[in-house]
Amino acid sequence: MAAVSAKTPTTSLPLDPQNPQFSKPHSSKSLIFPHIFQKSHLFSLKKIHQNQNSILNSSFSTSTPTTDPNSHIVQLCFKNELEEAIGFLKSIKELHGTIEEETFVALARLCEFRRASNEACEVFSCVRMARLSLRLGNALLGMFVRLGNLGDAWFVFGKMEERDVFSWNVLIGGYAKNGYFDEALDLYQRMLWVGIRPDVYTFPCVLRTCGGLPDWRMGREIHGHVIRFCYESEIDVVNALITMYVKCGDVCSARVLFDGMSKRDRISWNAMIAGYFENGEFLEGLMLFSSMRELGFYPDLMTMTSVISACEAIGDERLGRALHGYVSRMEFYSDVSVHNSLIQLYSAIGCWEEAEQIFDRIQCKDVVSWTAMISAYESNGFQEKAVKMYKMMKLEGVMPDEITIASVLSACTSLGLLEMGIKLQEIAERRGLISYVIVSNTLIDLYSKCNCIDKALEIFHRIPDKNVISWTSIILGLRINNRSLEALIFFREMKRHQDPNSVTIVSVLSACSRIGALMCGKEIHAYVLRNGMAFHGFLTNALLDFYVRCGRMAPALNLFNTQKEDVTAWNILLTGYAQRGQGALAIERFDEMITSGVRPDEITFISLLRACSRSGLVTEGLDFLNSMESKYCIVPNLKHYACVVDLLGRAGLVDDAYDFILSLPVKPDNAIWGALLNACRIHRKVELGELAARNILETDERSVGYYVLLCNFYSDNGRWDEVIRLRKIMIEKGLTIDPGCSWIEVKGNVHAFLSGDNLHPQSKEINAVLEGFYEKMMAAHHSGSERYRVNEVEDSKAEIFCGHSERQAIAFGLINTAPGTPIWVTKNLYMCKGCHDTIKFISEVVRREISVRDTEHFHHFKDGKCTCADENYLGET
């Protein structure tokens, strides 16, 4: 191979210090180099010290131990006295003295060592307009790269009269370390172009760049260069190649290189073991760790933290404890990073007490230690402890990082601590942590679950680089805040920028089922099939739940037949039968479930008891309750007891329901008292109802649902003074009832109708159609018409708790669909009796099937009759 010159021809390197931009299509950072031409100072730079100015000598003779100011500065640098050296340099500048090159080299190296940015700029200001020699240029390059000042580093590089391989290596390494991978690769290509031969230090920098992108093709090309320049036996280069391949996901090539090494060091083992872990091949990595020990290589701190983290990922408690015992005998066991890894390990396997013990033994806790313990509490369900630990961390003066903020925000979300969450956002804003997407995503979740969806939207729109979690969080937030139509709009927008994952699909399917968007749900089902996501964990069950909630049992049963071994699928189907009041079918399915060998769980019996309650199957429901513990070893909980109270109460056995509550082995919760109150409302049991109401309000004064139930109870019993009092309390507490809203899907588009809203483009036609039906009802002396026209008190109640929005949706469907087409409507509140009677009349007149799903029940109207047998609506008696 021909020898190449180390001297760079000035004509063959088109480097313009004022315009050093490179193309960087993959880099996430942008680098702007300033224009840095300024006036030069009036003194000279000499390589060899010969004569000193007599005035200069006399000036320093009384204050320095030597007559040579350059030697004095060098001595100060050797003594690590940077401030004195810079002060002395400024004095020489004022007297326009002569400074030797070696003096600047010593100053540059000390500034690099001390990470002194201001002093470095002072030194550079003295030489910036001079042509720089190789020695001084390399010293300045090393200084600026170490300080992360790549703009001045580039300027120095362009001013150097001569460059060697060290010059190129320093600048390439600086770009690579700071994440400017494309620029680093471009510099490497220029280096080859001007004839500089790479050395053993060049390739690790360049290969780190390929791994950082990651760019497997370029990495393969650099591998070819390694072989071409005969560095394939250099252990540092091969280690860098292994790291590059594992970063690019090519573990096989990395292992081939590893196995072909004639000599390995600890870095080789660490790179290969960590590479397996990074690519999810934990067992292979652990086996290689075992081989490492068998061959006499002792693991170091990096090895053990990596292996402990892998054990955390696979959740192997036995192996984790063994590793803890092994690392405790090593000299670096006291290192805080080992303890931090162990805290995370024990947290992952649910042993938070051991995590606490390790945390308490750490003498010098860093932010990772505190964050690991906060996360351990939060992930194991101890949110109060997580918040308390964060407050202790603040008292210790430890500043949180982005992971800390995200962990505490997650705990605040679970506890509903909105005010603390707002304070954490302020801290994140001040410390610049809000730019981390993990913090923004957690804030979206917090605000969504604390009913501050507009603040969640504000955070979402501020995220520059949204990831799939960002989109999923806002879609789910809109869904749980009853803005499902917007959730669908966001989902369509998301697909233009990013592919959704299975969690996104589940969230948007929930939104579809909430508003009855059947065609949209079918499109998502098709998307799932096209992208091979049909077997992604719980996705099939989410689709099954969607079809059940939309009342489409035929496609639901088709999906169910593929999931018959999953108890969740059975539970979804049983819940569907319960919503339709089909208790007999639910029991039949349950028997089929037991015969097929699927073991029921707690949810199964909740669905069964609800189905029996809606169908009046009291004996069967009580038999199921009694068989839970004796036959299936499932201890009934409060939800089961609430279902039984509802079962007895709906059947008119209100006193038996109250006796059942008194006999419970646990303290009844509000759901149980609410079920009794609803039964008292239906069967006019005023005194017992007031008892249930008092028990509810003693423990819960914020749930809107219970206030609505109480208002219904009092209004049905003619106690309008109590209704007014409750409404006043709700206003004082800031509790609002969602306005009635109904949705109907026509030709793939979802249309929403709010109660009292006449903004729809077809509102005049809709109102005309409804007026026509009211006139026909009046002519026929239909009870629904009388209810609507005469009973103003009852109608006022229905406006509050029903809203009548389903009437508008049905009228819209009649106008915009072909005769005979079934109409499907979904609404967010209960259906009132007036609406129920009106829709029965409409179904008889137009001879169409009309299905309305309210907040809890399905109503299928046909030929003037409803499948609920005139029971499951607001004001039922």
Salt bridges, closest charged atoms under 4 A:
ASP68 OD2 - HIS49 NE2 3.77
GLU83 OE2 - ARG114 NH2 2.84
GLU100 OE2 - HIS49 ND1 3.13
GLU102 OE2 - ARG135 NE 2.53
GLU112 OE2 - ARG146 NH2 3.63
GLU122 OE2 - LYS93 NZ 2.77
ASP186 OD2 - ARG190 NE 2.75
GLU221 OE2 - HIS225 NE2 3.97
ASP259 OD1 - ARG255 NE 2.93
GLU278 OE2 - LYS247 NZ 3.58
GLU317 OE2 - ARG321 NH2 3.09
GLU354 OE2 - ARG321 NH2 2.93
GLU356 OE2 - LYS385 NZ 3.77
GLU429 OE2 - ARG462 NH2 2.72
ASP445 OD1 - LYS449 NZ 3.24
ASP454 OD1 - ARG483 NH1 3.20
GLU486 OE2 - ARG483 NE 2.64
GLU493 OE1 - ARG496 NH1 2.87
GLU493 OE2 - HIS497 ND1 3.71
ASP545 OD2 - ARG549 NE 2.90
GLU592 OE2 - LYS564 NZ 3.59
GLU592 OE1 - ARG589 NH1 3.30
ASP646 OD2 - ARG650 NE 2.92
GLU690 OE2 - ARG719 NH1 2.96
GLU701 OE1 - LYS733 NZ 3.10
ASP716 OD2 - ARG681 NH1 3.04
ASP716 OD1 - LYS797 NZ 2.54
GLU722 OE1 - ARG725 NH2 2.85
GLU771 OE1 - ARG789 NH2 3.19
GLU794 OE2 - ARG787 NH2 2.76
GLU794 OE2 - LYS797 NZ 3.51
ASP795 OD1 - HIS804 NE2 3.47
GLU799 OE2 - HIS804 NE2 3.64
GLU806 OE1 - LYS827 NZ 2.82
ASP837 OD2 - LYS833 NZ 2.73
ASP837 OD1 - LYS840 NZ 3.98
GLU849 OE2 - LYS862 NZ 3.69
ASP854 OD2 - HIS859 NE2 3.33
GLU856 OE2 - ARG614 NH2 2.29
ASP870 OD1 - HIS836 ND1 3.67
ASP870 OD2 - LYS840 NZ 2.99
GLU876 OE2 - ARG650 NH1 3.73
GLU876 OE2 - ARG681 NH2 3.77
